[in-house]
Every structure is written in structure tokens, then in C-alpha cells.
Amino acid sequence: PPFAPPDGYPSSMTTCKDALKKLQETLEEGQKVEELEDVRLCMVPWQMPLITKMDASLNTLKKCKHLRLSSNQIDRIGSLAGLESLEILSMSRNLLKKLENLDAVAGTLKQLWISYN
């Protein structure tokens, strides 16, 4: 059956690209998402739509050390090719069925958080 979010969770879905755009709107003037070392795209605290798919927009996060994608509806790990500084990938509480596409960050990744998938 399709996923039905619990009460209090947003019911619509979004893309990483749109989520990054929303995050940019919350930053102070002069700050850029692409320059952040800690990127939080856990949409529930913001009452934003959930992310269903990792897309190429994440490849712009070259300085990101901690990418937080927990509590979304992501069913597979997408390309991480541009995440040159990634040390922690938080993907808990998603819909992951297997680990894949981690080769691009194998040299920098220190922690992979994937509980409750």
C-alpha cells in the first residue's frame, strides 16, 4: 500500500532541488547553500513536503560534510559524485532497500546513518 504519513507530517512530496531552494530562502543574506558544511533536508521539522528522490542538485554541495536527508521518502541513494567533502550521510527513516552509489564518497565518508529503513 502507498505510504500514508502520520498526523503532523506533510502529505505532498518534493525534490532535492526544490528543498535546496527553500533552504536557501532561510539563510542569511550572503550565505549560499553550496557553501554550507552541514545541509539539513529533513523536511518534517519545517513542515515541508517530503523528498522522494535524490537528484543531481545535491552534486552542487561540494563543501558539505554532513548531509541530512532523514525522515523523507527516499527509496534509493542517488549519485553523490559532487559531494567531495562528505563525511556523514544521514538517511535514517526513509525507504531504502539496499546500499548503492557510495563509491563516489568512499574516500571521505566516515559515518552512514541508515536506521529505520
Secondary structure, DSSP 8 states (H G I E B T S, - for coil): ------TTS--SEE-HHHHHHHHHHHS-TT--GGG-SEEE---GGGT--EE----GGGGG-TT-SEEE--SS---S----TT-TT--EEE--SS---S--S-GGGTTT--EEE----
